[in-house]
Amino acid sequence: MINFQIYKNGQQIEFEKNNVNFNNKNFQTLFIFHGLYGRGKNWQTFSKKLSIEKNQIVVTVDLRNHGGNDFEEDMSYILMMNDIVSLFNFLGVEKTNLLGHSMGGKLAMIIALLEPKYVNKIIIGDIAPIDYDNDDNLIINSLLDMNLDIIKSRGEADVVLSKFIDQNFLRSFLLQNLELVDGKYKWSINLKAIKKSLNDLRKFPSINKTNRFDKEVLCIYGGKSDYVKEEYFKIFKKFFSNIFFHKIKDADHFLHIENPLEFYEASNKFLNN
């Protein structure tokens, strides 16, 4: 079972069968899927705020080979979808809203198209249902090449990584996956499996053109990002007939971090409309 965190009334709570009813009509449920190299905790502030202001139960998920989950040799969107469906069944979820950023956004789209019975609305964060060029080799190779046996602190790891990656934010984001265990640092993400699967993760799986999702979809995208362009809107509409677009003009790909207020307000309005 993949790791997950539940937020209700502004607090993170432990799951017990008798303390969370995911099908209570007085509450909405939202599952959040992070992007590549991310984890559910990245969405903690967003989840607490949403769960306290509205009748929302929010579940953040650590996707396959991320967030301290057991390492799996294989990784694909279909396998991740099966993980999520298993989680839905374990929690007793019949219908839910989905929010996914980047890789997690593709996963949300795929679940909506292939397992629509579980899905109400979806929010897609700065990603399109297209194939992207694989330009992530620098990141994955830099992380794999780091000799953790000689790393004594995250600061040292940051110095090493800065030789290859000059963006402070990106290094900090990546190094959140470095954990100290029994006095030694190790990665909480399965870098080898991610590298092996990277080409597939950059693509959008082949899906039968008859698979369409007609419920409401919101795509929030960054005005400074190249991941979603207006020319991609017609591709979205091949799969999602009832889709809306919201541009955050001053944001790039990590729009939920760069402009969290506008991202939150757009998401909240859509979910409660």
Sequence and secondary structure as in RCSB ss.txt:
>XXXX:A:sequence
MINFQIYKNGQQIEFEKNNVNFNNKNFQTLFIFHGLYGRGKNWQTFSKKLSIEKNQIVVTVDLRNHGGNDFEEDM
SYILMMNDIVSLFNFLGVEKTNLLGHSMGGKLAMIIALLEPKYVNKIIIGDIAPIDYDNDDNLIINSLLDMNLDI
IKSRGEADVVLSKFIDQNFLRSFLLQNLELVDGKYKWSINLKAIKKSLNDLRKFPSINKTNRFDKEVLCIYGGKS
DYVKEEYFKIFKKFFSNIFFHKIKDADHFLHIENPLEFYEASNKFLNN
>XXXX:A:secstr
   EEEEETTEEE   TTT  TT TTSEEEEEE  TT  GGGGHHHHHHHHHHSSEEEEEE  TT TT    S  
 HHHHHHHHHHHHHHHT SSEEEEEETHHHHHHHHHHHH GGGEEEEEEES  SS      HHHHHHHHH  GGG
  SHHHHHHHHHTT   HHHHHHHHTTEEEETTEEEESS HHHHHHHHHHHTS     TT  B S EEEEEETT 
SSS GGGHHHHHHHBTTEEEEEETT  S HHHHSHHHHHHHHHHHHT 
